[in-house]
């Protein structure tokens, strides 16, 4: 039953006008529905804000927790790497880089031996193995330069300031040897595309040297605060 807002007479729920005074009953119902709708919308808005705040807090908590765990993992890995490096350096000393280079020389020689295995299906492999054997000692020298650069960069802070230069020289020499290997293979096997690639690599060596040098000093500058934290 619907009460008339004017005379408070009872009317049927589906009545449009009061049967006693003729006052419209729909306006009050409409305002009531509108009030309930606004209240529902406000409640939903508050609920949405609370849910959004809860999700934001949860995401922030997860982000902070992930960062803490990541820093902890990085410190553990860094300590493990330093212990391994200290063990290797303390065990072999200045001969450690030489030993690592000899290991590289042995592995590379084994690769050449595998390529030299006779095969009727791939006779070009013997040619490639012969070219690689010619550059075995130059690659050994580049390996020595790289390993001793890493060694002295760990041992001396003063040398570390020049390590990007030595890294740039090492990478440039390595690519120069690769270029020579590709060129010799292209000549012996008459592969035009391989010769073009070798010449392109040769032309890009100065750019590679400058890029690696600049990148190395940028990394060095960025890691200076991190290295200071390790010392403290």
BALOBA-1460 file (C-alpha; in Angstrom, 3 decimals):
// residues 232
<rec num="1" residu="x" x="0.000" y="0.000" z="0.000"/>
<rec num="2" residu="x" x="1.167" y="3.526" z="-0.863"/>
<rec num="3" residu="x" x="0.451" y="6.439" z="1.469"/>
<rec num="4" residu="x" x="-0.612" y="9.774" z="0.002"/>
<rec num="5" residu="x" x="1.976" y="12.468" z="0.821"/>
<rec num="6" residu="x" x="-0.811" y="15.031" z="1.280"/>
<rec num="7" residu="x" x="-3.736" y="13.357" z="3.092"/>
<rec num="8" residu="x" x="-1.864" y="10.182" z="4.107"/>
<rec num="9" residu="x" x="-4.693" y="8.015" z="2.760"/>
<rec num="10" residu="x" x="-3.800" y="4.488" z="1.794"/>
<rec num="11" residu="x" x="-3.822" y="3.645" z="-1.900"/>
<rec num="12" residu="x" x="-2.936" y="0.646" z="-4.033"/>
<rec num="13" residu="x" x="0.697" y="0.224" z="-4.946"/>
<rec num="14" residu="x" x="-0.051" y="0.692" z="-8.650"/>
<rec num="15" residu="x" x="-2.237" y="3.812" z="-8.091"/>
<rec num="16" residu="x" x="-1.122" y="6.950" z="-9.910"/>
<rec num="17" residu="x" x="-3.338" y="9.469" z="-8.015"/>
<rec num="18" residu="x" x="-4.782" y="9.447" z="-4.520"/>
<rec num="19" residu="x" x="-8.373" y="8.211" z="-4.514"/>
<rec num="20" residu="x" x="-9.301" y="10.746" z="-1.801"/>
<rec num="21" residu="x" x="-7.583" y="14.025" z="-2.715"/>
<rec num="22" residu="x" x="-6.269" y="13.344" z="-6.218"/>
<rec num="23" residu="x" x="-2.624" y="14.085" z="-5.391"/>
<rec num="24" residu="x" x="-0.103" y="12.442" z="-7.674"/>
<rec num="25" residu="x" x="1.602" y="9.493" z="-6.055"/>
<rec num="26" residu="x" x="4.317" y="8.941" z="-8.672"/>
<rec num="27" residu="x" x="6.454" y="12.012" z="-7.880"/>
<rec num="28" residu="x" x="7.210" y="10.812" z="-4.375"/>
<rec num="29" residu="x" x="8.005" y="7.325" z="-5.567"/>
<rec num="30" residu="x" x="10.288" y="8.742" z="-8.247"/>
<rec num="31" residu="x" x="12.153" y="10.873" z="-5.712"/>
<rec num="32" residu="x" x="12.447" y="7.879" z="-3.401"/>
<rec num="33" residu="x" x="13.882" y="5.721" z="-6.184"/>
<rec num="34" residu="x" x="16.245" y="8.525" z="-7.143"/>
<rec num="35" residu="x" x="17.441" y="8.883" z="-3.546"/>
<rec num="36" residu="x" x="18.037" y="5.151" z="-3.306"/>
<rec num="37" residu="x" x="19.858" y="5.178" z="-6.641"/>
<rec num="38" residu="x" x="22.137" y="8.023" z="-5.531"/>
<rec num="39" residu="x" x="22.819" y="6.306" z="-2.245"/>
<rec num="40" residu="x" x="23.636" y="3.050" z="-4.053"/>
<rec num="41" residu="x" x="25.932" y="4.899" z="-6.429"/>
<rec num="42" residu="x" x="27.712" y="6.588" z="-3.514"/>
<rec num="43" residu="x" x="28.086" y="3.274" z="-1.713"/>
<rec num="44" residu="x" x="29.520" y="1.638" z="-4.836"/>
<rec num="45" residu="x" x="31.894" y="4.576" z="-5.346"/>
<rec num="46" residu="x" x="33.180" y="4.286" z="-1.780"/>
<rec num="47" residu="x" x="33.506" y="0.536" z="-2.185"/>
<rec num="48" residu="x" x="35.449" y="1.043" z="-5.404"/>
<rec num="49" residu="x" x="37.791" y="3.547" z="-3.713"/>
<rec num="50" residu="x" x="38.404" y="1.161" z="-0.839"/>
<rec num="51" residu="x" x="39.086" y="-1.701" z="-3.251"/>
<rec num="52" residu="x" x="41.404" y="0.524" z="-5.302"/>
<rec num="53" residu="x" x="43.291" y="1.666" z="-2.206"/>
<rec num="54" residu="x" x="43.616" y="-1.931" z="-1.044"/>
<rec num="55" residu="x" x="44.938" y="-3.049" z="-4.432"/>
<rec num="56" residu="x" x="47.384" y="-0.122" z="-4.541"/>
<rec num="57" residu="x" x="48.673" y="-0.937" z="-1.055"/>
<rec num="58" residu="x" x="49.004" y="-4.609" z="-1.962"/>
<rec num="59" residu="x" x="50.857" y="-3.784" z="-5.186"/>
<rec num="60" residu="x" x="53.187" y="-1.407" z="-3.329"/>
<rec num="61" residu="x" x="53.854" y="-4.026" z="-0.692"/>
<rec num="62" residu="x" x="54.635" y="-6.635" z="-3.350"/>
<rec num="63" residu="x" x="56.867" y="-4.189" z="-5.216"/>
<rec num="64" residu="x" x="58.793" y="-3.245" z="-2.081"/>
<rec num="65" residu="x" x="59.088" y="-6.882" z="-1.038"/>
<rec num="66" residu="x" x="60.321" y="-7.847" z="-4.512"/>
<rec num="67" residu="x" x="62.930" y="-5.089" z="-4.455"/>
<rec num="68" residu="x" x="64.161" y="-6.182" z="-1.038"/>
<rec num="69" residu="x" x="64.385" y="-9.808" z="-2.132"/>
<rec num="70" residu="x" x="66.127" y="-8.801" z="-5.377"/>
<rec num="71" residu="x" x="68.709" y="-6.719" z="-3.510"/>
<rec num="72" residu="x" x="69.254" y="-9.567" z="-1.081"/>
<rec num="73" residu="x" x="69.723" y="-12.046" z="-3.928"/>
<rec num="74" residu="x" x="72.109" y="-9.699" z="-5.757"/>
<rec num="75" residu="x" x="74.190" y="-9.260" z="-2.604"/>
<rec num="76" residu="x" x="74.342" y="-13.016" z="-2.060"/>
<rec num="77" residu="x" x="75.364" y="-13.618" z="-5.671"/>
<rec num="78" residu="x" x="77.901" y="-10.815" z="-5.476"/>
<rec num="79" residu="x" x="79.406" y="-12.267" z="-2.308"/>
<rec num="80" residu="x" x="79.482" y="-15.727" z="-3.895"/>
<rec num="81" residu="x" x="81.188" y="-14.382" z="-7.027"/>
<rec num="82" residu="x" x="83.697" y="-12.468" z="-4.955"/>
<rec num="83" residu="x" x="84.459" y="-15.543" z="-2.860"/>
<rec num="84" residu="x" x="84.919" y="-17.616" z="-6.017"/>
<rec num="85" residu="x" x="87.104" y="-14.919" z="-7.559"/>
<rec num="86" residu="x" x="89.125" y="-14.518" z="-4.369"/>
<rec num="87" residu="x" x="89.587" y="-18.284" z="-4.161"/>
<rec num="88" residu="x" x="90.773" y="-18.467" z="-7.767"/>
<rec num="89" residu="x" x="93.077" y="-15.464" z="-7.369"/>
<rec num="90" residu="x" x="94.476" y="-16.650" z="-4.052"/>
<rec num="91" residu="x" x="95.043" y="-20.159" z="-5.433"/>
<rec num="92" residu="x" x="96.669" y="-19.328" z="-8.763"/>
<rec num="93" residu="x" x="97.643" y="-15.692" z="-8.270"/>
<rec num="94" residu="x" x="98.997" y="-13.887" z="-11.303"/>
<rec num="95" residu="x" x="99.128" y="-17.200" z="-13.193"/>
<rec num="96" residu="x" x="95.322" y="-17.541" z="-13.027"/>
<rec num="97" residu="x" x="94.606" y="-15.584" z="-16.232"/>
<rec num="98" residu="x" x="97.342" y="-17.547" z="-18.022"/>
<rec num="99" residu="x" x="95.749" y="-20.824" z="-16.917"/>
<rec num="100" residu="x" x="92.313" y="-19.675" z="-18.103"/>
<rec num="101" residu="x" x="93.782" y="-18.736" z="-21.492"/>
<rec num="102" residu="x" x="95.420" y="-22.148" z="-21.828"/>
<rec num="103" residu="x" x="92.078" y="-23.782" z="-21.074"/>
<rec num="104" residu="x" x="90.532" y="-21.669" z="-23.859"/>
<rec num="105" residu="x" x="93.386" y="-22.718" z="-26.173"/>
<rec num="106" residu="x" x="92.802" y="-26.411" z="-25.448"/>
<rec num="107" residu="x" x="89.020" y="-26.175" z="-25.972"/>
<rec num="108" residu="x" x="89.460" y="-24.249" z="-29.227"/>
<rec num="109" residu="x" x="92.018" y="-26.794" z="-30.454"/>
<rec num="110" residu="x" x="89.566" y="-29.611" z="-29.697"/>
<rec num="111" residu="x" x="86.940" y="-27.826" z="-31.800"/>
<rec num="112" residu="x" x="89.408" y="-27.688" z="-34.687"/>
<rec num="113" residu="x" x="90.165" y="-31.380" z="-34.278"/>
<rec num="114" residu="x" x="86.460" y="-32.179" z="-34.497"/>
<rec num="115" residu="x" x="86.184" y="-30.108" z="-37.685"/>
<rec num="116" residu="x" x="89.153" y="-31.962" z="-39.178"/>
<rec num="117" residu="x" x="87.384" y="-35.314" z="-38.947"/>
<rec num="118" residu="x" x="87.113" y="-36.587" z="-42.564"/>
<rec num="119" residu="x" x="83.639" y="-36.365" z="-44.040"/>
<rec num="120" residu="x" x="82.559" y="-36.909" z="-47.614"/>
<rec num="121" residu="x" x="79.412" y="-34.848" z="-47.113"/>
<rec num="122" residu="x" x="81.102" y="-31.694" z="-45.736"/>
<rec num="123" residu="x" x="84.606" y="-31.369" z="-47.222"/>
<rec num="124" residu="x" x="84.507" y="-27.615" z="-46.551"/>
<rec num="125" residu="x" x="84.979" y="-28.304" z="-42.854"/>
<rec num="126" residu="x" x="88.620" y="-29.188" z="-43.420"/>
<rec num="127" residu="x" x="89.176" y="-25.817" z="-45.044"/>
<rec num="128" residu="x" x="87.473" y="-24.019" z="-42.167"/>
<rec num="129" residu="x" x="89.537" y="-26.005" z="-39.649"/>
<rec num="130" residu="x" x="92.760" y="-25.077" z="-41.469"/>
<rec num="131" residu="x" x="91.869" y="-21.375" z="-41.381"/>
<rec num="132" residu="x" x="90.949" y="-21.510" z="-37.685"/>
<rec num="133" residu="x" x="94.269" y="-23.220" z="-36.900"/>
<rec num="134" residu="x" x="96.138" y="-20.294" z="-38.493"/>
<rec num="135" residu="x" x="94.518" y="-17.878" z="-36.023"/>
<rec num="136" residu="x" x="94.817" y="-20.087" z="-32.960"/>
<rec num="137" residu="x" x="97.720" y="-18.160" z="-31.421"/>
<rec num="138" residu="x" x="96.241" y="-14.679" z="-32.124"/>
<rec num="139" residu="x" x="93.024" y="-15.754" z="-30.377"/>
<rec num="140" residu="x" x="95.119" y="-17.061" z="-27.487"/>
<rec num="141" residu="x" x="96.784" y="-13.644" z="-27.234"/>
<rec num="142" residu="x" x="93.418" y="-11.862" z="-27.180"/>
<rec num="143" residu="x" x="92.269" y="-14.259" z="-24.471"/>
<rec num="144" residu="x" x="95.359" y="-13.393" z="-22.423"/>
<rec num="145" residu="x" x="94.686" y="-9.683" z="-22.796"/>
<rec num="146" residu="x" x="91.068" y="-10.100" z="-21.736"/>
<rec num="147" residu="x" x="91.812" y="-12.296" z="-18.718"/>
<rec num="148" residu="x" x="94.648" y="-10.115" z="-17.420"/>
<rec num="149" residu="x" x="92.510" y="-7.008" z="-17.868"/>
<rec num="150" residu="x" x="89.860" y="-8.569" z="-15.631"/>
<rec num="151" residu="x" x="92.501" y="-9.679" z="-13.128"/>
<rec num="152" residu="x" x="94.200" y="-6.311" z="-12.719"/>
<rec num="153" residu="x" x="90.822" y="-4.503" z="-12.700"/>
<rec num="154" residu="x" x="89.890" y="-6.589" z="-9.631"/>
<rec num="155" residu="x" x="93.247" y="-6.064" z="-7.951"/>
<rec num="156" residu="x" x="93.974" y="-2.403" z="-8.631"/>
<rec num="157" residu="x" x="91.583" y="0.541" z="-8.403"/>
<rec num="158" residu="x" x="93.971" y="2.680" z="-10.452"/>
<rec num="159" residu="x" x="94.077" y="0.137" z="-13.261"/>
<rec num="160" residu="x" x="90.280" y="-0.074" z="-13.195"/>
<rec num="161" residu="x" x="90.132" y="3.485" z="-14.539"/>
<rec num="162" residu="x" x="91.912" y="2.278" z="-17.700"/>
<rec num="163" residu="x" x="90.091" y="-1.064" z="-17.989"/>
<rec num="164" residu="x" x="87.450" y="0.238" z="-20.478"/>
<rec num="165" residu="x" x="90.271" y="1.113" z="-22.857"/>
<rec num="166" residu="x" x="91.739" y="-2.384" z="-22.621"/>
<rec num="167" residu="x" x="88.300" y="-3.953" z="-23.017"/>
<rec num="168" residu="x" x="87.707" y="-1.873" z="-26.153"/>
<rec num="169" residu="x" x="91.087" y="-2.946" z="-27.554"/>
<rec num="170" residu="x" x="90.340" y="-6.585" z="-26.719"/>
<rec num="171" residu="x" x="86.935" y="-6.620" z="-28.408"/>
<rec num="172" residu="x" x="88.259" y="-4.745" z="-31.444"/>
<rec num="173" residu="x" x="91.150" y="-7.200" z="-31.839"/>
<rec num="174" residu="x" x="88.792" y="-10.153" z="-31.458"/>
<rec num="175" residu="x" x="86.479" y="-8.802" z="-34.180"/>
<rec num="176" residu="x" x="89.486" y="-8.040" z="-36.380"/>
<rec num="177" residu="x" x="90.577" y="-11.685" z="-36.120"/>
<rec num="178" residu="x" x="87.024" y="-12.823" z="-36.881"/>
<rec num="179" residu="x" x="87.052" y="-10.570" z="-39.940"/>
<rec num="180" residu="x" x="90.321" y="-12.123" z="-41.113"/>
<rec num="181" residu="x" x="88.939" y="-15.632" z="-40.576"/>
<rec num="182" residu="x" x="85.794" y="-14.854" z="-42.571"/>
<rec num="183" residu="x" x="87.838" y="-13.256" z="-45.357"/>
<rec num="184" residu="x" x="90.220" y="-16.226" z="-45.654"/>
<rec num="185" residu="x" x="87.329" y="-18.694" z="-45.684"/>
<rec num="186" residu="x" x="85.521" y="-16.657" z="-48.349"/>
<rec num="187" residu="x" x="88.667" y="-16.673" z="-50.545"/>
<rec num="188" residu="x" x="89.316" y="-20.395" z="-50.168"/>
<rec num="189" residu="x" x="85.689" y="-21.392" z="-50.677"/>
<rec num="190" residu="x" x="84.877" y="-18.553" z="-53.128"/>
<rec num="191" residu="x" x="81.883" y="-17.275" z="-51.145"/>
<rec num="192" residu="x" x="81.143" y="-13.718" z="-52.256"/>
<rec num="193" residu="x" x="78.605" y="-12.914" z="-49.552"/>
<rec num="194" residu="x" x="81.030" y="-13.973" z="-46.827"/>
<rec num="195" residu="x" x="83.713" y="-11.691" z="-48.259"/>
<rec num="196" residu="x" x="81.244" y="-8.795" z="-48.289"/>
<rec num="197" residu="x" x="80.402" y="-9.470" z="-44.649"/>
<rec num="198" residu="x" x="84.090" y="-9.544" z="-43.741"/>
<rec num="199" residu="x" x="84.762" y="-6.214" z="-45.450"/>
<rec num="200" residu="x" x="81.729" y="-4.642" z="-43.757"/>
<rec num="201" residu="x" x="82.999" y="-5.852" z="-40.388"/>
<rec num="202" residu="x" x="86.411" y="-4.388" z="-41.144"/>
<rec num="203" residu="x" x="84.911" y="-0.983" z="-41.942"/>
<rec num="204" residu="x" x="82.911" y="-0.959" z="-38.699"/>
<rec num="205" residu="x" x="85.873" y="-1.678" z="-36.394"/>
<rec num="206" residu="x" x="86.639" y="2.005" z="-35.547"/>
<rec num="207" residu="x" x="82.986" y="2.607" z="-34.687"/>
<rec num="208" residu="x" x="82.904" y="-0.526" z="-32.533"/>
<rec num="209" residu="x" x="86.049" y="0.578" z="-30.691"/>
<rec num="210" residu="x" x="84.628" y="4.036" z="-29.855"/>
<rec num="211" residu="x" x="81.235" y="2.607" z="-28.852"/>
<rec num="212" residu="x" x="82.711" y="-0.035" z="-26.534"/>
<rec num="213" residu="x" x="85.101" y="2.524" z="-25.024"/>
<rec num="214" residu="x" x="82.319" y="5.006" z="-24.241"/>
<rec num="215" residu="x" x="80.022" y="2.244" z="-22.956"/>
<rec num="216" residu="x" x="82.768" y="0.937" z="-20.698"/>
<rec num="217" residu="x" x="83.371" y="4.318" z="-19.088"/>
<rec num="218" residu="x" x="79.629" y="4.872" z="-18.626"/>
<rec num="219" residu="x" x="79.349" y="1.524" z="-16.825"/>
<rec num="220" residu="x" x="82.434" y="2.373" z="-14.762"/>
<rec num="221" residu="x" x="80.991" y="5.728" z="-13.658"/>
<rec num="222" residu="x" x="77.618" y="4.181" z="-12.822"/>
<rec num="223" residu="x" x="79.243" y="1.459" z="-10.698"/>
<rec num="224" residu="x" x="81.420" y="3.827" z="-8.666"/>
<rec num="225" residu="x" x="78.734" y="4.403" z="-5.952"/>
<rec num="226" residu="x" x="78.000" y="0.671" z="-5.877"/>
<rec num="227" residu="x" x="81.695" y="-0.144" z="-5.398"/>
<rec num="228" residu="x" x="81.901" y="2.439" z="-2.590"/>
<rec num="229" residu="x" x="78.990" y="0.730" z="-0.805"/>
<rec num="230" residu="x" x="80.792" y="-2.617" z="-1.049"/>
<rec num="231" residu="x" x="83.880" y="-1.163" z="0.625"/>
<rec num="232" residu="x" x="81.833" y="0.307" z="3.475"/>
